[in-house]
Amino acid sequence: DAADLRALALLARALHGDPRAGAAALRAAIERRLDAERREQRRVARLFALQRRLLREGARFVAGVDEVGVGPLAGPVVAAAVVLPARVHLAGLDDSKQVPRPERERLAAEIRAQAVAIGVGEVWPPELDRLNVYRAALEAMRRAVVALGVAPDHVLVDARTIPGIGAPQTSLVRGDARDGSIAAASIVAKVWRDAIMARLEREHPGYGFAQHMGYATREHLLALRRLGPSPMHRRSFAPCSQLSLLPP
């Protein structure tokens, strides 16, 4: 954190001019670490350029929104909406697909600690099958915005436009890699959905939900052929509705 970096900077200055080889090597290692941390801080700061502009223009609450779970054969589509303050410290923030699971969980906890508001929306398989997966994703995002508990002045969305939220929106292609609020929403949604899939593994054993998160892995397809679809499977998806098409 910031205190650790200040301590390292003080140590590097204290070592400056020490003629011992070990001191020089330690100082060089500390300076490399500090340089890497500064580069990361600049990268994360760039992710919030659009939010900073919107806040300067008078917005009070800027929400980033993203969804996860469109492609799996089982489980819900989950969306998150996140309103972050003007100043945040979220080292390592990125699109959830680029962040290893332990880092995602750390970031999700930090986002929850720093966020002004967080909302989550879910659409489960029976409703998803009625709506179709595209409309289900939009509905999950709408529910996430409603669940914020504050009315956003502007909404930043990953490559979509959310119907029925009554706020100006900016749709960003690859927004989860380009905008900090959308990236934060993708992290929160992914960690939330992973926890759901771990629970579904306990409720519907044998499918391996906690391992593949509902995606169409070979192990999942074999379990689907062996056990048939569970209530958590998406019947509108071909592997669930046409078991004869599954590979041997």
LINSUL-V788823 format. One record per backbone hydrogen bond with DSSP energy under -1.0 kcal/mol. NH is the residue of the N-H (numbers start at 1). CO is the residue of the C=O. E is the energy in kcal/mol with one decimal. If there is no record, write none. Layout:
NH_CO_E ; NH_CO_E
//
This chain:
5_1_-2.1 ; 6_2_-2.2 ; 7_3_-2.2 ; 8_4_-2.3 ; 9_5_-2.4 ; 10_6_-2.3 ; 11_7_-2.2 ; 12_8_-2.6 ; 13_9_-2.1 ; 14_10_-2.3 ; 15_11_-1.8 ; 18_15_-2.2 ; 24_20_-2.2 ; 25_21_-2.5 ; 26_22_-2.3 ; 27_23_-2.6 ; 28_24_-2.3 ; 29_25_-2.2 ; 30_26_-2.5 ; 31_27_-2.5 ; 32_28_-2.1 ; 33_29_-2.1 ; 34_30_-2.6 ; 35_31_-2.5 ; 36_32_-2.4 ; 37_33_-2.3 ; 38_34_-2.4 ; 39_35_-2.4 ; 40_36_-2.2 ; 41_37_-2.4 ; 42_38_-2.2 ; 43_39_-2.4 ; 44_40_-2.6 ; 45_41_-2.3 ; 46_42_-2.0 ; 47_43_-1.1 ; 48_45_-1.2 ; 49_46_-1.6 ; 52_48_-2.5 ; 53_49_-2.0 ; 54_50_-2.5 ; 55_51_-2.5 ; 56_52_-2.3 ; 57_53_-1.8 ; 58_55_-1.3 ; 59_54_-2.4 ; 63_154_-2.5 ; 64_82_-2.7 ; 65_156_-2.5 ; 66_80_-1.9 ; 68_78_-2.9 ; 73_214_-3.1 ; 75_232_-2.6 ; 77_123_-2.4 ; 78_68_-2.3 ; 79_121_-2.8 ; 80_66_-2.5 ; 81_119_-2.8 ; 82_64_-2.6 ; 83_117_-2.8 ; 93_90_-1.9 ; 98_95_-2.2 ; 99_96_-1.1 ; 104_100_-2.6 ; 105_101_-2.4 ; 106_102_-2.0 ; 107_103_-3.0 ; 108_104_-2.9 ; 109_105_-1.8 ; 110_106_-2.1 ; 111_107_-3.1 ; 112_108_-2.3 ; 113_109_-1.8 ; 114_110_-1.8 ; 115_111_-2.5 ; 116_83_-2.6 ; 117_83_-1.5 ; 119_81_-2.6 ; 121_79_-2.6 ; 123_77_-2.2 ; 128_124_-2.8 ; 129_125_-3.0 ; 130_126_-1.1 ; 131_127_-2.4 ; 132_128_-2.9 ; 136_132_-2.2 ; 137_133_-2.1 ; 138_134_-1.8 ; 139_135_-2.3 ; 140_136_-2.5 ; 141_137_-2.1 ; 142_138_-2.5 ; 143_139_-2.5 ; 144_140_-2.0 ; 145_141_-2.1 ; 146_142_-2.3 ; 147_143_-2.2 ; 148_145_-1.3 ; 153_61_-2.5 ; 154_61_-1.3 ; 155_168_-2.4 ; 156_63_-3.5 ; 157_170_-2.7 ; 158_65_-1.2 ; 159_157_-1.3 ; 159_172_-1.1 ; 170_155_-2.5 ; 172_157_-2.9 ; 175_172_-1.7 ; 177_174_-1.7 ; 179_175_-2.5 ; 180_47_-2.6 ; 183_179_-2.4 ; 184_180_-2.4 ; 185_181_-2.1 ; 186_182_-2.4 ; 187_183_-2.1 ; 188_184_-2.4 ; 189_185_-2.7 ; 190_186_-2.2 ; 191_187_-2.4 ; 192_188_-2.3 ; 193_189_-2.7 ; 194_190_-2.6 ; 195_191_-1.8 ; 196_192_-1.7 ; 197_193_-2.6 ; 198_194_-2.0 ; 199_195_-1.8 ; 200_196_-2.5 ; 201_197_-1.7 ; 202_198_-1.1 ; 203_199_-1.9 ; 204_200_-2.7 ; 211_208_-1.7 ; 212_208_-2.1 ; 213_209_-2.1 ; 215_212_-1.9 ; 217_215_-2.0 ; 221_217_-2.5 ; 222_218_-2.5 ; 223_219_-2.2 ; 224_220_-2.5 ; 225_221_-2.2 ; 226_222_-2.3 ; 227_223_-3.1 ; 228_224_-2.1 ; 233_230_-1.8 ; 234_73_-3.0 ; 237_234_-1.9 ; 240_237_-1.5 ; 241_237_-1.8 ; 242_238_-2.9 ; 245_242_-2.4 ; 246_243_-1.6
//
